[in-house]
Structures are given as C-alpha cells and as structure tokens.
Amino acid sequence: MTLLIILGLVFAGVALMVFFGERYGKPMDVEQQAKYSKWIRILVFALIFAALLKMMF
C-alpha cells in the first residue's frame, strides 16, 4: 500500500511539473541552450569521474 501512495505522489508531482512547465515556460534562446549544453557536458563528466573514484576506493 505504501508503494502505491509513493507512486501516486510521484505521478502527481510529475503531472504538476508538466502542467506548470507548459503554462508558464518560455522557449530558450540558441545562445542559452549552447551555454547550458557546455555546462551539462562538464558536470556529467565530473559525476562519472567521481562515481568511478568512489567505486575504486
């Protein structure tokens, strides 16, 4: 029963994010997308590297 409650809350949270994202979200500029893309690549590399170090030690 607890699992169903958790799944229901997750579904409700995602539904709220989609609703408000579509209603109040604005499109990104190409420059802003490029800036975020650069940062995301760096962060993903750093997280993978940190996970590898954690598994080794």
TIGU-766531 format. One record per atom (N, C-alpha, C): residue number from 0; x, y, z; atom name. Coordinates in steps of 0.02 Angstrom, whole numbers, plus 50000, padded with zeros to 5 digits. Example, Ala and Ser with C-alpha at 12.3 -4.5 7.8 and 13.67 -1.06 7.14 Angstrom:
BEGIN
{k = 0	east = 50660	north = 49716	up = 50390	a = N}
{k = 0	east = 50615	north = 49775	up = 50390	a = CA}
{k = 0	east = 50660	north = 49835	up = 50390	a = C}
{k = 1	east = 50642	north = 49888	up = 50354	a = N}
{k = 1	east = 50684	north = 49947	up = 50357	a = CA}
{k = 1	east = 50645	north = 50002	up = 50394	a = C}
END
This chain:
BEGIN
{k = 0	east = 50041	north = 49940	up = 50000	a = N}
{k = 0	east = 50000	north = 50000	up = 50000	a = CA}
{k = 0	east = 50043	north = 50063	up = 50000	a = C}
{k = 1	east = 50098	north = 50060	up = 50038	a = N}
{k = 1	east = 50142	north = 50118	up = 50041	a = CA}
{k = 1	east = 50172	north = 50133	up = 49972	a = C}
{k = 2	east = 50189	north = 50080	up = 49936	a = N}
{k = 2	east = 50217	north = 50089	up = 49869	a = CA}
{k = 2	east = 50168	north = 50125	up = 49823	a = C}
{k = 3	east = 50105	north = 50108	up = 49827	a = N}
{k = 3	east = 50054	north = 50141	up = 49786	a = CA}
{k = 3	east = 50047	north = 50214	up = 49803	a = C}
{k = 4	east = 50053	north = 50230	up = 49867	a = N}
{k = 4	east = 50049	north = 50301	up = 49888	a = CA}
{k = 4	east = 50109	north = 50339	up = 49860	a = C}
{k = 5	east = 50168	north = 50309	up = 49866	a = N}
{k = 5	east = 50228	north = 50342	up = 49840	a = CA}
{k = 5	east = 50223	north = 50352	up = 49765	a = C}
{k = 6	east = 50202	north = 50301	up = 49729	a = N}
{k = 6	east = 50195	north = 50306	up = 49656	a = CA}
{k = 6	east = 50142	north = 50359	up = 49637	a = C}
{k = 7	east = 50089	north = 50362	up = 49675	a = N}
{k = 7	east = 50038	north = 50413	up = 49663	a = CA}
{k = 7	east = 50065	north = 50484	up = 49673	a = C}
{k = 8	east = 50104	north = 50493	up = 49726	a = N}
{k = 8	east = 50133	north = 50559	up = 49739	a = CA}
{k = 8	east = 50184	north = 50578	up = 49685	a = C}
{k = 9	east = 50224	north = 50530	up = 49662	a = N}
{k = 9	east = 50271	north = 50544	up = 49608	a = CA}
{k = 9	east = 50234	north = 50563	up = 49545	a = C}
{k = 10	east = 50182	north = 50525	up = 49528	a = N}
{k = 10	east = 50143	north = 50540	up = 49469	a = CA}
{k = 10	east = 50111	north = 50610	up = 49474	a = C}
{k = 11	east = 50084	north = 50627	up = 49531	a = N}
{k = 11	east = 50054	north = 50692	up = 49541	a = CA}
{k = 11	east = 50106	north = 50748	up = 49534	a = C}
{k = 12	east = 50165	north = 50737	up = 49562	a = N}
{k = 12	east = 50219	north = 50787	up = 49556	a = CA}
{k = 12	east = 50240	north = 50798	up = 49484	a = C}
{k = 13	east = 50248	north = 50744	up = 49447	a = N}
{k = 13	east = 50267	north = 50750	up = 49376	a = CA}
{k = 13	east = 50212	north = 50784	up = 49337	a = C}
{k = 14	east = 50149	north = 50767	up = 49351	a = N}
{k = 14	east = 50094	north = 50799	up = 49316	a = CA}
{k = 14	east = 50092	north = 50874	up = 49330	a = C}
{k = 15	east = 50106	north = 50895	up = 49391	a = N}
{k = 15	east = 50108	north = 50966	up = 49408	a = CA}
{k = 15	east = 50166	north = 51001	up = 49372	a = C}
{k = 16	east = 50224	north = 50968	up = 49369	a = N}
{k = 16	east = 50281	north = 50998	up = 49334	a = CA}
{k = 16	east = 50266	north = 51007	up = 49260	a = C}
{k = 17	east = 50235	north = 50958	up = 49229	a = N}
{k = 17	east = 50218	north = 50964	up = 49158	a = CA}
{k = 17	east = 50166	north = 51019	up = 49148	a = C}
{k = 18	east = 50116	north = 51022	up = 49191	a = N}
{k = 18	east = 50063	north = 51073	up = 49184	a = CA}
{k = 18	east = 50092	north = 51143	up = 49190	a = C}
{k = 19	east = 50131	north = 51155	up = 49242	a = N}
{k = 19	east = 50158	north = 51223	up = 49252	a = CA}
{k = 19	east = 50213	north = 51238	up = 49202	a = C}
{k = 20	east = 50251	north = 51188	up = 49180	a = N}
{k = 20	east = 50302	north = 51199	up = 49130	a = CA}
{k = 20	east = 50273	north = 51219	up = 49063	a = C}
{k = 21	east = 50218	north = 51188	up = 49044	a = N}
{k = 21	east = 50186	north = 51207	up = 48981	a = CA}
{k = 21	east = 50151	north = 51274	up = 48986	a = C}
{k = 22	east = 50124	north = 51289	up = 49044	a = N}
{k = 22	east = 50086	north = 51351	up = 49051	a = CA}
{k = 22	east = 50130	north = 51412	up = 49058	a = C}
{k = 23	east = 50183	north = 51407	up = 49099	a = N}
{k = 23	east = 50224	north = 51466	up = 49114	a = CA}
{k = 23	east = 50294	north = 51463	up = 49084	a = C}
{k = 24	east = 50311	north = 51408	up = 49052	a = N}
{k = 24	east = 50378	north = 51402	up = 49024	a = CA}
{k = 24	east = 50387	north = 51445	up = 48962	a = C}
{k = 25	east = 50448	north = 51467	up = 48950	a = N}
{k = 25	east = 50462	north = 51505	up = 48890	a = CA}
{k = 25	east = 50518	north = 51471	up = 48851	a = C}
{k = 26	east = 50518	north = 51476	up = 48786	a = N}
{k = 26	east = 50570	north = 51444	up = 48746	a = CA}
{k = 26	east = 50639	north = 51474	up = 48760	a = C}
{k = 27	east = 50691	north = 51433	up = 48754	a = N}
{k = 27	east = 50759	north = 51456	up = 48765	a = CA}
{k = 27	east = 50789	north = 51483	up = 48700	a = C}
{k = 28	east = 50833	north = 51532	up = 48708	a = N}
{k = 28	east = 50871	north = 51557	up = 48651	a = CA}
{k = 28	east = 50925	north = 51506	up = 48633	a = C}
{k = 29	east = 50951	north = 51511	up = 48572	a = N}
{k = 29	east = 51003	north = 51466	up = 48549	a = CA}
{k = 29	east = 51066	north = 51476	up = 48591	a = C}
{k = 30	east = 51082	north = 51538	up = 48609	a = N}
{k = 30	east = 51142	north = 51551	up = 48649	a = CA}
{k = 30	east = 51136	north = 51520	up = 48718	a = C}
{k = 31	east = 51077	north = 51525	up = 48747	a = N}
{k = 31	east = 51066	north = 51498	up = 48814	a = CA}
{k = 31	east = 51070	north = 51421	up = 48812	a = C}
{k = 32	east = 51044	north = 51391	up = 48759	a = N}
{k = 32	east = 51049	north = 51318	up = 48752	a = CA}
{k = 32	east = 51121	north = 51296	up = 48746	a = C}
{k = 33	east = 51161	north = 51333	up = 48708	a = N}
{k = 33	east = 51232	north = 51316	up = 48699	a = CA}
{k = 33	east = 51269	north = 51322	up = 48766	a = C}
{k = 34	east = 51252	north = 51374	up = 48805	a = N}
{k = 34	east = 51285	north = 51384	up = 48870	a = CA}
{k = 34	east = 51269	north = 51326	up = 48917	a = C}
{k = 35	east = 51205	north = 51307	up = 48922	a = N}
{k = 35	east = 51185	north = 51252	up = 48965	a = CA}
{k = 35	east = 51214	north = 51186	up = 48941	a = C}
{k = 36	east = 51218	north = 51176	up = 48875	a = N}
{k = 36	east = 51245	north = 51115	up = 48848	a = CA}
{k = 36	east = 51318	north = 51106	up = 48868	a = C}
{k = 37	east = 51356	north = 51161	up = 48866	a = N}
{k = 37	east = 51426	north = 51158	up = 48885	a = CA}
{k = 37	east = 51433	north = 51138	up = 48959	a = C}
{k = 38	east = 51394	north = 51169	up = 49002	a = N}
{k = 38	east = 51397	north = 51155	up = 49074	a = CA}
{k = 38	east = 51375	north = 51084	up = 49089	a = C}
{k = 39	east = 51324	north = 51060	up = 49054	a = N}
{k = 39	east = 51299	north = 50993	up = 49068	a = CA}
{k = 39	east = 51351	north = 50940	up = 49049	a = C}
{k = 40	east = 51386	north = 50950	up = 48994	a = N}
{k = 40	east = 51439	north = 50903	up = 48974	a = CA}
{k = 40	east = 51493	north = 50900	up = 49028	a = C}
{k = 41	east = 51513	north = 50957	up = 49053	a = N}
{k = 41	east = 51565	north = 50959	up = 49105	a = CA}
{k = 41	east = 51540	north = 50925	up = 49168	a = C}
{k = 42	east = 51479	north = 50939	up = 49189	a = N}
{k = 42	east = 51452	north = 50909	up = 49250	a = CA}
{k = 42	east = 51443	north = 50834	up = 49244	a = C}
{k = 43	east = 51420	north = 50810	up = 49187	a = N}
{k = 43	east = 51412	north = 50738	up = 49177	a = CA}
{k = 43	east = 51480	north = 50703	up = 49181	a = C}
{k = 44	east = 51531	north = 50732	up = 49148	a = N}
{k = 44	east = 51597	north = 50703	up = 49152	a = CA}
{k = 44	east = 51622	north = 50702	up = 49224	a = C}
{k = 45	east = 51613	north = 50756	up = 49261	a = N}
{k = 45	east = 51636	north = 50758	up = 49330	a = CA}
{k = 45	east = 51599	north = 50707	up = 49373	a = C}
{k = 46	east = 51534	north = 50698	up = 49363	a = N}
{k = 46	east = 51496	north = 50650	up = 49402	a = CA}
{k = 46	east = 51517	north = 50578	up = 49386	a = C}
{k = 47	east = 51529	north = 50563	up = 49323	a = N}
{k = 47	east = 51552	north = 50496	up = 49305	a = CA}
{k = 47	east = 51621	north = 50483	up = 49336	a = C}
{k = 48	east = 51665	north = 50532	up = 49332	a = N}
{k = 48	east = 51731	north = 50525	up = 49361	a = CA}
{k = 48	east = 51727	north = 50515	up = 49437	a = C}
{k = 49	east = 51684	north = 50553	up = 49470	a = N}
{k = 49	east = 51675	north = 50545	up = 49543	a = CA}
{k = 49	east = 51647	north = 50476	up = 49561	a = C}
{k = 50	east = 51601	north = 50452	up = 49521	a = N}
{k = 50	east = 51573	north = 50385	up = 49533	a = CA}
{k = 50	east = 51626	north = 50331	up = 49524	a = C}
{k = 51	east = 51668	north = 50339	up = 49474	a = N}
{k = 51	east = 51723	north = 50291	up = 49464	a = CA}
{k = 51	east = 51771	north = 50292	up = 49522	a = C}
{k = 52	east = 51788	north = 50351	up = 49546	a = N}
{k = 52	east = 51833	north = 50356	up = 49604	a = CA}
{k = 52	east = 51801	north = 50325	up = 49666	a = C}
{k = 53	east = 51737	north = 50335	up = 49675	a = N}
{k = 53	east = 51702	north = 50307	up = 49733	a = CA}
{k = 53	east = 51702	north = 50231	up = 49730	a = C}
{k = 54	east = 51693	north = 50203	up = 49670	a = N}
{k = 54	east = 51693	north = 50130	up = 49664	a = CA}
{k = 54	east = 51762	north = 50101	up = 49675	a = C}
{k = 55	east = 51814	north = 50138	up = 49656	a = N}
{k = 55	east = 51883	north = 50112	up = 49664	a = CA}
{k = 55	east = 51905	north = 50113	up = 49737	a = C}
{k = 56	east = 51882	north = 50162	up = 49775	a = N}
{k = 56	east = 51906	north = 50169	up = 49845	a = CA}
{k = 56	east = 51853	north = 50155	up = 49893	a = C}
END
